[in-house]
Amino acid sequence: MIDTIFFDVPSSIRYVGDRPDNDVRPAEDAGMKTCLIRRGGACSAAKHNAASG
């Protein structure tokens, strides 16, 4: 019964994530609606580490 409650209607779930590969694509594959958010600026971790070190 619990499986039916939580997994029967994935289309009614909105999954919010910031990575298309790890968040959005798997949720869409599961039948969920998705929302991709953009975080931060143009600075990548590698650029940040180089600038601060």
BALOBA-1460 file (C-alpha; in Angstrom, 3 decimals):
// residues 53
<rec num="1" residu="m" x="0.000" y="0.000" z="0.000"/>
<rec num="2" residu="i" x="2.812" y="2.456" z="0.808"/>
<rec num="3" residu="d" x="4.306" y="1.852" z="-2.665"/>
<rec num="4" residu="t" x="0.993" y="2.814" z="-4.239"/>
<rec num="5" residu="i" x="0.758" y="6.034" z="-2.252"/>
<rec num="6" residu="f" x="4.246" y="7.269" z="-3.053"/>
<rec num="7" residu="f" x="5.047" y="5.804" z="-6.443"/>
<rec num="8" residu="d" x="1.759" y="5.636" z="-8.296"/>
<rec num="9" residu="v" x="1.652" y="9.284" z="-9.385"/>
<rec num="10" residu="p" x="5.154" y="10.572" z="-10.233"/>
<rec num="11" residu="s" x="3.649" y="13.083" z="-12.661"/>
<rec num="12" residu="s" x="2.204" y="14.953" z="-9.665"/>
<rec num="13" residu="i" x="5.706" y="15.522" z="-8.250"/>
<rec num="14" residu="r" x="7.867" y="18.524" z="-9.170"/>
<rec num="15" residu="y" x="11.592" y="17.744" z="-8.768"/>
<rec num="16" residu="v" x="13.831" y="20.797" z="-8.413"/>
<rec num="17" residu="g" x="17.519" y="20.439" z="-9.119"/>
<rec num="18" residu="d" x="20.565" y="22.333" z="-10.268"/>
<rec num="19" residu="r" x="22.198" y="19.665" z="-12.437"/>
<rec num="20" residu="p" x="20.624" y="18.368" z="-15.631"/>
<rec num="21" residu="d" x="22.627" y="15.130" z="-15.559"/>
<rec num="22" residu="n" x="22.139" y="14.159" z="-11.908"/>
<rec num="23" residu="d" x="18.835" y="15.832" z="-11.071"/>
<rec num="24" residu="v" x="16.604" y="16.701" z="-13.993"/>
<rec num="25" residu="r" x="17.181" y="13.822" z="-16.426"/>
<rec num="26" residu="p" x="16.643" y="10.998" z="-13.885"/>
<rec num="27" residu="a" x="13.530" y="12.675" z="-12.509"/>
<rec num="28" residu="e" x="12.099" y="13.098" z="-16.014"/>
<rec num="29" residu="d" x="12.920" y="9.455" z="-16.763"/>
<rec num="30" residu="a" x="10.895" y="8.523" z="-13.675"/>
<rec num="31" residu="g" x="7.931" y="10.517" z="-15.000"/>
<rec num="32" residu="m" x="8.239" y="13.541" z="-12.725"/>
<rec num="33" residu="k" x="7.890" y="17.163" z="-13.752"/>
<rec num="34" residu="t" x="11.161" y="19.028" z="-13.330"/>
<rec num="35" residu="c" x="12.521" y="22.476" z="-12.688"/>
<rec num="36" residu="l" x="16.174" y="23.333" z="-13.345"/>
<rec num="37" residu="i" x="17.599" y="26.150" z="-11.256"/>
<rec num="38" residu="r" x="20.799" y="28.018" z="-12.035"/>
<rec num="39" residu="r" x="23.094" y="28.604" z="-9.093"/>
<rec num="40" residu="g" x="25.999" y="30.965" z="-8.645"/>
<rec num="41" residu="g" x="27.860" y="32.859" z="-11.272"/>
<rec num="42" residu="a" x="30.249" y="31.943" z="-14.036"/>
<rec num="43" residu="c" x="33.025" y="30.973" z="-11.602"/>
<rec num="44" residu="s" x="33.727" y="27.244" z="-11.609"/>
<rec num="45" residu="a" x="35.350" y="25.441" z="-8.680"/>
<rec num="46" residu="a" x="38.650" y="25.189" z="-10.557"/>
<rec num="47" residu="k" x="38.710" y="28.933" z="-11.269"/>
<rec num="48" residu="h" x="37.767" y="29.718" z="-7.664"/>
<rec num="49" residu="n" x="40.527" y="27.499" z="-6.262"/>
<rec num="50" residu="a" x="43.119" y="29.037" z="-8.604"/>
<rec num="51" residu="a" x="42.079" y="32.574" z="-7.651"/>
<rec num="52" residu="s" x="42.101" y="31.933" z="-3.912"/>
<rec num="53" residu="g" x="45.344" y="29.942" z="-3.750"/>
